[in-house]
């Protein structure tokens, strides 16, 4: 079993760590967030920039970094969990 080390999260405990964000992406989570991971590094942007940036990500390189609350809402809405 390999253990993936998460980079330090400057947003504290509000934003899911990289390994959870990657798992969410594999489950189909791809919603614009004001934080995302690019090559494992957490990047935070403004809400205005967020929508523009996500529309330009045609190569699917970004990994959304939602808050725990956003992730739970997505599970309830899209996965009926």
GUDREN-147564 format. One line per 2 residues: their letters; for each residue x, y, z of N, C-alpha, C. Coordinates in Angstrom, 1 decimal. Atoms other than C-alpha are relative to their C-alpha. Example, Ala and Ser with C-alpha at 12.3 -4.5 7.8 and 13.67 -1.06 7.14 Angstrom:
// GUDREN-147564
as = 0.9/-1.2/0.0/12.3/-4.5/7.8/0.9/1.2/0.0; -0.9/-1.1/0.0/13.7/-1.1/7.1/-0.8/1.1/0.8
***
This chain:
// GUDREN-147564
xx = 0.8/-1.2/0.0/0.0/0.0/0.0/0.9/1.2/0.0; -0.8/-1.2/0.0/1.4/3.4/-0.9/-0.8/1.1/0.7
xx = 0.6/-1.1/-0.7/0.7/6.5/1.1/0.4/1.3/-0.7; -0.2/-1.3/0.7/0.3/9.8/-0.8/0.1/1.1/1.0
xx = -0.1/-1.1/-1.0/1.6/12.7/1.2/-0.7/1.2/-0.6; 0.7/-1.2/0.4/-0.6/15.8/1.0/0.9/1.2/0.3
xx = -0.8/-1.3/-0.3/1.1/19.2/0.6/-0.8/0.8/1.1; 0.7/-0.9/-1.0/0.4/21.7/3.4/-1.1/0.8/-0.6
xx = 1.2/-0.7/0.5/-3.0/23.3/3.0/-0.1/1.4/0.7; 0.0/-1.3/-0.6/-2.8/27.1/3.6/-1.4/0.4/0.3
xx = 1.3/-0.3/-0.3/-6.6/27.2/3.7/-0.5/-0.7/1.3; 0.4/0.7/-1.2/-6.6/25.2/6.9/-0.8/-1.3/-0.3
xx = 0.8/1.2/0.1/-9.2/22.5/7.2/-1.3/0.2/-0.9; 1.2/-0.2/0.9/-11.9/24.1/4.9/0.1/-0.7/-1.3
xx = -0.2/0.6/1.3/-10.5/22.8/1.7/0.5/-1.5/0.1; -0.4/1.4/-0.1/-10.2/19.1/1.0/1.4/-0.2/-0.5
xx = -1.3/0.2/0.4/-6.7/17.8/0.7/0.1/-0.7/-1.4; -0.2/0.4/1.4/-5.2/16.7/-2.7/-0.6/-1.4/-0.2
xx = 0.4/1.4/0.3/-5.9/13.0/-2.3/-1.5/-0.2/0.0; 1.5/0.0/0.0/-9.6/13.6/-1.5/-0.5/0.7/-1.3
xx = 0.4/-0.7/1.2/-9.9/16.1/-4.3/0.2/-0.9/-1.3; -0.2/0.9/1.1/-8.4/13.6/-6.7/-1.0/-1.2/-0.1
xx = 1.0/1.0/0.0/-10.8/10.9/-5.6/-1.4/0.5/-0.4; 1.2/-0.6/0.4/-13.7/13.3/-6.0/0.0/0.2/-1.5
xx = -0.1/-0.1/1.5/-12.5/14.0/-9.6/-0.3/-1.3/-0.7; 0.3/1.3/0.6/-12.5/10.3/-10.3/-1.4/-0.4/0.1
xx = 1.5/0.3/-0.1/-16.1/10.1/-9.1/-0.8/0.9/-0.8; 0.8/-0.8/0.9/-17.1/12.8/-11.5/-0.1/1.5/0.5
xx = 0.1/-1.3/-0.5/-16.7/16.0/-9.4/0.9/0.9/-0.9; -0.7/-1.0/0.8/-15.7/18.8/-11.8/-0.8/1.3/0.0
xx = 0.7/-1.3/-0.2/-17.2/22.0/-10.5/1.0/1.1/0.2; -0.9/-1.2/-0.3/-15.6/25.4/-10.6/0.1/0.3/1.5
xx = -0.2/-0.4/-1.4/-14.1/26.2/-7.2/1.0/1.1/0.0; -1.0/-1.0/-0.1/-12.1/29.1/-6.1/1.4/-0.5/0.4
xx = -1.2/0.6/-0.3/-9.4/26.7/-5.1/0.1/-1.3/-0.9; -0.2/1.2/0.8/-7.9/23.9/-7.3/1.4/-0.4/0.2
xx = -1.4/0.6/0.0/-4.8/21.7/-7.5/0.4/-0.1/-1.4; -0.7/0.2/1.2/-2.5/21.9/-10.4/1.4/-0.6/0.3
xx = -1.2/0.8/-0.2/0.3/19.3/-10.4/0.2/-0.1/1.6; -0.1/0.2/-1.4/-0.5/18.8/-6.7/0.1/1.2/0.9
xx = -0.2/-1.2/-0.7/-0.1/22.4/-5.7/-1.4/0.7/0.1; 1.3/-0.7/-0.2/-3.1/24.3/-4.2/0.1/1.4/-0.5
xx = 0.1/-1.4/0.5/-4.0/27.5/-6.0/-1.4/0.5/0.3; 1.3/-0.6/-0.3/-6.7/29.9/-4.9/-0.1/1.3/-0.9
xx = 0.2/-1.2/0.9/-8.2/32.5/-7.3/-1.3/0.6/0.4; 1.3/-0.7/-0.3/-11.1/34.9/-7.3/-1.1/-0.7/-0.8
xx = 1.2/0.7/0.6/-14.6/33.8/-8.2/-0.1/0.4/-1.5; 0.1/-0.4/1.3/-14.5/35.9/-11.4/0.9/-0.7/-0.9
xx = -1.0/0.7/0.7/-11.3/34.3/-12.6/-0.3/-1.5/-0.1; 0.3/1.4/-0.1/-12.6/30.9/-11.6/-0.8/-0.5/-1.3
xx = 0.8/0.5/1.1/-15.3/30.6/-14.3/0.8/0.1/-1.4; -0.8/-0.2/1.3/-12.9/31.9/-17.1/1.0/-1.1/0.0
xx = -1.1/1.0/-0.1/-10.1/29.5/-16.0/-0.6/-1.4/-0.3; 0.6/1.3/0.2/-12.4/26.5/-15.9/-0.4/-0.3/-1.4
xx = 0.4/0.2/1.4/-13.7/27.1/-19.3/1.1/-0.2/-1.0; -1.2/0.1/0.9/-10.2/27.2/-20.7/0.8/-1.3/0.3
xx = -0.6/1.2/-0.3/-9.2/23.9/-19.1/-0.4/-1.2/-0.8; 0.4/1.1/0.9/-9.7/21.7/-22.1/0.7/-1.3/0.1
xx = -0.8/1.2/-0.2/-7.0/19.3/-21.1/-0.3/-0.7/1.3; 0.5/0.6/-1.2/-8.7/18.5/-17.8/1.2/-0.1/1.0
xx = -1.2/0.0/-0.9/-5.5/19.4/-15.8/-0.3/0.4/1.4; 0.3/-0.5/-1.3/-7.2/21.0/-12.9/-0.7/-1.0/0.8
xx = 0.8/0.9/-0.9/-8.4/19.1/-9.9/-0.7/1.0/1.0; 0.8/-0.9/-0.9/-11.2/21.0/-8.1/0.4/-0.2/1.5
xx = -0.3/0.1/-1.5/-10.4/21.7/-4.4/-1.2/0.6/0.7; 1.1/-0.6/-0.7/-13.8/22.2/-2.9/0.2/0.0/1.5
xx = 0.1/0.1/-1.5/-14.6/22.9/0.7/-0.7/-1.3/0.3; 0.7/1.2/-0.4/-15.8/19.9/2.7/-1.5/0.2/-0.2
xx = 1.4/-0.2/0.1/-19.3/21.5/2.6/-0.4/-0.1/-1.5; 0.3/0.2/1.5/-19.2/21.8/-1.3/0.0/-1.4/-0.4
xx = 0.0/1.4/0.3/-18.2/18.2/-1.5/-1.2/-0.8/0.5; 1.1/0.7/-0.6/-20.9/17.0/0.8/-1.3/0.4/-0.8
xx = 1.2/-0.5/0.8/-23.5/19.1/-1.1/-0.1/-0.8/-1.4; -0.1/0.7/1.3/-22.3/17.5/-4.4/-0.4/-1.5/0.2
xx = 0.4/1.4/-0.2/-22.6/14.0/-3.0/-1.5/-0.1/0.2; 1.5/0.1/-0.2/-26.2/14.7/-1.8/-0.7/0.3/-1.3
xx = 0.7/-0.4/1.2/-27.2/16.4/-5.1/0.2/-1.0/-1.1; -0.3/0.8/1.2/-25.4/14.3/-7.7/0.0/-1.5/0.2
xx = -0.1/1.4/-0.3/-24.9/11.0/-6.0/-1.1/-0.6/0.9; 1.1/0.3/-0.9/-28.0/11.0/-3.8/0.4/-0.8/1.2
x = -0.5/0.6/-1.2/-25.9/10.1/-0.8/-0.3/0.9/1.2
***
